[in-house]
Amino acid sequence: MFGETLTPPNGNPWCFYRMPSTTMTDTLQFIQQHLNDDIRKLALKHAPEGVDLPMALQQITARQMLAHKVPTWAANSEMLFPPRLNIEQCSSEWAARYKTTLVSGGQRMADLTGGTGVDCWFLQQKYQSAIYVDRNPELCNLMQHNASVTHANIEVWNDDAEEALKRISQPLDLLFIDPARRDDAGKKTVLLQHCSPNIVPMWEMMLEKAETVMVKLSPMLDIALSVGTLTHISQVHVVSVNDECKELLLIANRQFSGTPTLHCVELKHNPQSLRFDAITDAEPIASATEVGSFLFEPHPTVMKAGMFHAIAHLHHIHPLDPNTHLFTAETPCDNFFGRRFKVDAVVPFNKKCRSQFPEDYSNAAVAVRNFPLGADALRKQLKVGDSSERFIFGVTMNGNRLLILCRKAS
């Protein structure tokens, strides 16, 4: 659809993009004219003569998604994009830009699993040149085109990551890889060795080829197990966009030996970060004997990292229960990394609990932590409507089932 994949006679596995000469102009004009249209309704219309409708629909869908995910790309009318699934799986602009802050830049980098190319494109801005590698010819064609129209100095290789790694002869300042988190059956994996490509047998060669190696992983993977599997890891970053964990980044430097630092990061909604000097949690802290004036819910990145005791020590707050992962104190802890709530009431969970609610709790957001009912079942039993102003947490504390009624602390 997007051009012809060409392989030079010498067998060098590079892809080059050749723009179709007849219908592209009309198709690009059609795309710009219908960028904000309903894609389902547009698909039912008859395309004007000279317009490649399937291509146009793909590009409009991608641009509508990228307007919120990678706005810099969406604003460029000359760039071309892959199908919806690839756009769903690519990094956001916020996550890609964050990666550029973790490297010092230099002469040359390589991305062994290029995909849609967002990470490679943004990272290349810190380096004089980059190599983009992907085994999908269509993605290679698109990257070659997009690099050309944006004047990015990116060489495009249509090859497997393992083979491309062997072919790289010049020293690299950075090697980036994003192994797929699904096995051959399409199931999500939880072990580093089950990702594709399996970077474990490649690891020593990667460290030989590059001064710094950055690995992007699913937040589903176990941090301690992943760090224990690889060597020379100096930093671990748990990255969230809009309070949703998106990526786990491991950064290795071949000269590093020691304990990696752990960074929990929120990029878009109320950007902030928290650094820990180790990836293992601190010593346990005593549970609270009663619910204080304030309730604290750690940020999703802290929850993923499992740094519950560490954050409790840091802020001098106490867990409600070792397995509840909510904390309490009498002071508001203004710099707490997560959500803070002002407690209005604590009600024992029983058949008569609803009658003890304050009048303004007929509507509330309902959540549960270490509780016998799910959130939907609890909402149904309490007969409360939804709200973004009031909150009800069903929790276990000292063996007792409690309902904590609260609102966001200002």
Legacy VTK file of the C-alpha trace (Angstrom):
# vtk DataFile Version 3.0
C-alpha trace
ASCII
DATASET POLYDATA
POINTS 410 float
0.000 0.000 0.000
2.721 2.461 1.013
5.454 1.763 -1.474
7.869 -0.805 -2.740
10.442 -2.544 -0.584
13.777 -2.630 -2.376
16.875 -4.650 -1.476
20.196 -3.553 -3.013
22.222 -6.162 -4.927
24.786 -6.371 -2.134
22.116 -7.816 0.166
22.241 -5.007 2.702
18.910 -5.343 4.574
17.750 -1.751 4.185
14.303 -0.615 3.097
13.742 2.377 0.874
10.441 4.172 0.369
9.164 4.992 -3.108
6.155 7.334 -3.142
3.400 6.166 -5.539
3.196 8.708 -8.363
-0.471 8.689 -9.429
-2.965 8.739 -6.563
-0.946 9.975 -3.585
-1.653 13.692 -4.040
-5.426 13.216 -4.238
-5.360 10.806 -1.316
-3.358 13.164 0.901
-5.750 15.995 0.112
-8.697 13.764 0.990
-7.053 12.884 4.305
-6.571 16.535 5.253
-10.153 17.392 4.303
-11.626 14.630 6.480
-9.284 14.555 9.483
-12.084 15.198 11.969
-14.774 13.046 10.336
-16.401 9.997 11.902
-14.299 7.179 10.462
-17.223 4.717 10.444
-19.432 7.029 8.418
-16.568 7.951 6.112
-15.911 4.285 5.334
-19.447 3.940 3.932
-19.057 6.795 1.454
-17.908 6.470 -2.124
-14.363 7.736 -2.530
-13.657 10.356 -5.216
-11.764 9.212 -8.276
-8.028 9.005 -7.652
-8.379 8.500 -3.864
-7.078 5.325 -2.223
-9.850 5.015 0.371
-8.369 2.149 2.477
-5.131 4.086 2.802
-7.000 7.300 3.616
-9.076 5.606 6.311
-5.956 4.125 7.876
-4.217 7.498 7.918
-7.219 9.394 9.301
-7.683 6.795 12.053
-4.004 7.019 12.952
-3.979 10.810 12.983
-7.037 11.000 15.201
-5.337 8.682 17.691
-1.965 10.406 17.442
-3.491 13.822 18.045
-3.756 12.784 21.698
-0.854 10.339 21.850
1.917 11.839 19.676
0.732 15.359 18.762
4.043 16.346 17.139
3.578 13.605 14.555
-0.128 14.273 14.087
0.649 17.890 13.238
2.932 16.871 10.352
0.817 16.455 7.217
3.587 14.665 5.290
4.094 11.736 7.649
2.396 8.373 7.062
1.335 5.867 9.704
0.669 2.130 10.149
-2.626 0.421 11.091
-4.523 1.052 14.319
-2.956 -1.817 16.282
0.544 -0.424 15.809
-0.621 3.018 16.944
-2.228 1.512 20.042
1.029 -0.226 20.962
3.448 2.648 20.343
4.875 4.918 23.032
3.216 8.216 23.762
5.115 11.401 23.036
5.429 12.055 26.780
7.052 8.664 27.385
9.336 9.034 24.370
10.473 12.505 25.404
11.133 11.238 28.918
13.530 8.635 27.521
15.550 11.431 25.902
16.155 12.913 29.368
17.786 9.671 30.515
20.579 9.659 27.946
23.452 12.061 27.402
23.438 11.847 23.606
26.365 11.243 21.307
27.301 10.052 17.851
25.214 6.967 17.092
22.359 4.887 18.461
20.303 1.898 17.318
16.745 0.759 17.993
16.561 -3.008 17.443
12.736 -3.217 17.609
11.666 -0.062 15.813
7.928 -0.675 15.382
6.009 2.525 14.718
9.247 4.378 15.408
8.162 6.895 18.051
10.954 6.073 20.514
13.599 5.898 17.800
12.512 9.185 16.221
12.597 11.142 19.478
15.773 9.501 20.807
17.607 10.184 17.546
17.337 13.904 18.270
19.991 13.374 20.971
22.356 11.608 18.530
23.914 12.485 15.196
22.526 9.326 13.581
20.413 6.285 14.348
19.712 2.804 13.019
16.080 1.667 13.019
15.555 -2.105 12.827
12.296 -3.974 12.254
11.400 -7.221 10.519
8.112 -5.822 9.170
8.740 -4.401 5.648
5.717 -2.079 5.782
6.871 -0.501 9.034
10.333 -0.089 7.517
8.872 1.643 4.464
6.944 4.030 6.665
9.940 4.813 8.853
12.099 5.476 5.807
9.473 7.885 4.488
8.901 9.614 7.833
12.614 10.017 8.464
12.962 11.597 5.041
10.145 14.134 5.367
11.230 15.126 8.894
14.953 15.242 8.003
15.794 12.722 10.712
19.157 11.002 10.199
17.822 7.447 10.562
19.007 4.410 8.603
16.285 1.798 8.188
17.112 -1.915 8.314
14.535 -4.586 7.519
15.969 -7.336 9.703
15.526 -9.347 12.915
16.927 -7.797 16.081
19.343 -10.680 16.658
20.775 -10.553 13.137
20.962 -6.762 13.104
22.874 -6.799 16.383
25.493 -9.062 14.831
25.794 -6.797 11.770
26.422 -3.586 13.724
30.150 -2.927 13.433
30.563 0.645 14.642
30.467 1.403 18.381
27.142 2.721 19.649
26.469 5.272 22.349
22.983 3.838 22.926
21.242 0.586 22.120
17.466 0.590 22.618
15.218 -2.474 22.550
11.527 -3.057 23.239
10.859 -6.827 23.209
7.277 -7.904 22.569
5.435 -8.964 25.697
3.428 -11.794 24.126
4.339 -15.370 23.336
3.636 -17.195 20.077
0.105 -18.015 21.280
-0.667 -14.330 21.853
-0.675 -14.572 25.646
0.940 -11.892 27.786
4.220 -12.946 29.337
5.536 -12.185 32.824
9.114 -13.425 32.395
11.862 -11.594 30.540
12.988 -14.826 28.874
9.557 -15.302 27.293
9.549 -11.925 25.522
10.422 -11.676 21.846
13.219 -11.292 21.116
14.670 -13.005 24.153
17.314 -10.472 25.153
18.946 -12.691 27.799
21.262 -14.566 25.375
21.848 -11.283 23.504
22.748 -9.283 26.598
26.530 -9.591 26.650
26.789 -8.698 22.972
24.496 -5.700 23.499
26.782 -4.408 26.243
29.793 -4.956 23.991
28.225 -2.986 21.144
26.957 0.005 23.154
28.059 2.122 26.077
24.449 2.337 27.319
21.583 -0.103 26.810
17.972 0.904 27.450
15.313 -1.825 27.666
11.630 -0.982 27.538
9.426 -3.602 29.203
5.817 -4.079 30.152
4.987 -2.989 33.726
3.549 -6.496 34.101
7.076 -7.917 34.378
8.651 -8.436 37.791
11.196 -5.701 38.492
13.486 -7.578 40.869
13.440 -10.703 38.704
14.235 -8.730 35.546
17.088 -6.843 37.210
18.405 -10.089 38.654
18.402 -11.695 35.207
20.451 -8.939 33.542
23.774 -7.363 34.529
25.080 -3.794 34.911
21.601 -2.286 35.478
22.127 1.196 36.919
18.593 2.616 36.816
15.018 1.341 36.823
12.180 3.681 35.820
8.506 2.880 36.314
6.754 5.307 33.962
3.130 6.415 34.156
1.086 8.635 31.832
-2.173 10.012 33.210
-1.811 7.895 36.366
-1.581 4.650 34.371
1.634 2.602 34.407
2.822 2.328 30.812
6.453 1.260 30.791
9.240 -0.258 32.795
12.658 1.021 31.686
15.928 -0.674 32.564
19.122 1.263 31.865
22.436 -0.566 31.796
25.943 0.891 31.578
28.681 -1.595 30.901
31.005 0.161 33.361
28.433 0.113 36.189
28.556 -2.246 39.137
26.396 -1.620 42.158
22.782 -1.207 43.256
20.402 0.354 40.727
18.251 3.311 41.681
14.467 3.099 41.276
12.481 5.997 39.827
8.679 6.211 39.946
7.492 8.805 37.448
4.182 10.439 36.468
4.563 12.361 33.207
1.294 13.998 32.251
-1.273 14.355 35.050
0.346 16.385 37.841
3.911 15.463 36.726
6.157 14.356 39.573
8.653 11.667 40.454
10.093 9.814 43.412
13.527 8.213 43.641
14.509 5.248 45.799
18.103 4.151 46.341
17.217 0.456 45.990
14.673 -1.664 44.140
13.737 -3.620 47.281
11.262 -2.323 49.842
12.265 -1.018 53.271
11.712 -2.760 56.598
8.049 -3.143 57.615
6.443 -0.326 59.567
3.801 -0.862 62.239
0.174 -0.766 61.097
-2.118 1.982 62.359
-4.377 1.258 65.307
-7.116 3.547 63.970
-7.920 5.602 60.876
-6.501 9.109 61.167
-7.738 12.373 59.677
-6.138 11.658 56.302
-6.003 8.647 53.993
-3.251 8.072 51.414
-3.222 5.935 48.267
0.256 5.557 46.669
0.698 6.441 43.008
0.323 3.461 40.618
4.069 3.471 39.910
4.851 3.140 43.625
2.266 0.355 43.844
3.881 -1.422 40.885
7.326 -1.046 42.448
5.991 -2.481 45.721
7.652 0.269 47.760
4.942 0.342 50.416
7.131 0.348 53.513
9.601 2.769 51.938
6.941 5.373 51.229
5.512 4.904 54.718
8.911 5.596 56.280
9.457 8.563 53.967
6.217 10.324 54.948
5.823 9.022 58.523
2.481 7.420 57.725
1.161 4.004 58.746
-0.531 1.249 56.717
-4.095 0.297 57.567
-3.055 -3.331 57.162
-0.039 -5.110 55.588
-2.198 -6.230 52.639
-4.461 -3.189 52.224
-1.879 -0.771 50.728
-3.614 2.339 52.012
-2.052 4.569 54.640
-3.221 7.017 57.265
-1.951 9.902 59.387
-3.195 12.967 61.250
-1.289 15.349 58.959
-1.965 15.959 55.228
1.565 15.165 53.875
1.385 17.784 51.129
4.251 16.250 49.089
2.813 12.714 49.084
3.232 10.943 45.716
-0.279 9.662 45.130
-3.837 10.541 46.104
-4.647 12.189 49.435
-8.063 12.145 51.082
-9.649 13.937 54.048
-11.533 11.363 56.101
-15.133 12.289 56.925
-16.276 9.080 58.597
-15.291 5.492 59.333
-18.208 3.053 59.375
-18.084 -0.664 60.299
-19.251 -2.757 57.357
-22.505 -4.500 58.297
-26.147 -4.661 57.276
-26.897 -1.305 58.907
-23.837 0.591 57.703
-25.719 2.567 55.044
-27.845 4.287 57.683
-24.689 5.705 59.287
-23.550 7.581 56.167
-23.513 11.408 56.149
-26.262 12.875 53.955
-23.867 13.990 51.220
-22.670 10.413 50.584
-25.629 9.275 48.512
-23.182 9.447 45.568
-19.532 8.393 45.738
-16.727 6.658 43.864
-16.391 3.163 45.361
-13.105 1.252 45.636
-11.970 -1.767 47.650
-8.617 -2.836 49.097
-8.233 -6.253 50.714
-12.031 -6.537 50.991
-14.379 -9.523 50.482
-16.556 -7.714 47.885
-15.601 -6.188 44.561
-16.240 -2.502 43.952
-19.357 -3.075 41.811
-20.864 -5.487 44.326
-20.193 -3.063 47.176
-21.754 -0.162 45.277
-24.838 -2.240 44.581
-25.173 -3.258 48.216
-24.711 0.312 49.453
-27.095 1.702 46.810
-24.987 4.768 46.051
-24.611 6.604 42.776
-21.317 7.614 41.198
-19.394 10.789 42.026
-15.982 12.346 41.533
-16.238 14.387 44.730
-16.817 11.737 47.392
-15.069 8.383 47.876
-15.868 5.190 49.760
-13.074 2.689 50.383
-13.957 -0.792 51.557
-10.932 -2.008 53.528
-9.688 -4.535 56.037
-7.991 -3.105 59.128
-6.916 -5.114 62.181
-9.132 -7.943 60.951
-12.214 -5.683 60.739
-14.155 -4.739 57.590
-14.523 -0.974 57.406
-15.905 1.664 55.051
-13.840 4.846 54.931
-15.798 7.840 53.643
-13.568 10.623 52.385
-12.987 13.391 49.842
-9.864 14.547 48.044
-7.617 16.672 50.203
-7.056 20.157 48.810
LINES 1 411
410 0 1 2 3 4 5 6 7 8 9 10 11 12 13 14 15 16 17 18 19 20 21 22 23 24 25 26 27 28 29 30 31 32 33 34 35 36 37 38 39 40 41 42 43 44 45 46 47 48 49 50 51 52 53 54 55 56 57 58 59 60 61 62 63 64 65 66 67 68 69 70 71 72 73 74 75 76 77 78 79 80 81 82 83 84 85 86 87 88 89 90 91 92 93 94 95 96 97 98 99 100 101 102 103 104 105 106 107 108 109 110 111 112 113 114 115 116 117 118 119 120 121 122 123 124 125 126 127 128 129 130 131 132 133 134 135 136 137 138 139 140 141 142 143 144 145 146 147 148 149 150 151 152 153 154 155 156 157 158 159 160 161 162 163 164 165 166 167 168 169 170 171 172 173 174 175 176 177 178 179 180 181 182 183 184 185 186 187 188 189 190 191 192 193 194 195 196 197 198 199 200 201 202 203 204 205 206 207 208 209 210 211 212 213 214 215 216 217 218 219 220 221 222 223 224 225 226 227 228 229 230 231 232 233 234 235 236 237 238 239 240 241 242 243 244 245 246 247 248 249 250 251 252 253 254 255 256 257 258 259 260 261 262 263 264 265 266 267 268 269 270 271 272 273 274 275 276 277 278 279 280 281 282 283 284 285 286 287 288 289 290 291 292 293 294 295 296 297 298 299 300 301 302 303 304 305 306 307 308 309 310 311 312 313 314 315 316 317 318 319 320 321 322 323 324 325 326 327 328 329 330 331 332 333 334 335 336 337 338 339 340 341 342 343 344 345 346 347 348 349 350 351 352 353 354 355 356 357 358 359 360 361 362 363 364 365 366 367 368 369 370 371 372 373 374 375 376 377 378 379 380 381 382 383 384 385 386 387 388 389 390 391 392 393 394 395 396 397 398 399 400 401 402 403 404 405 406 407 408 409
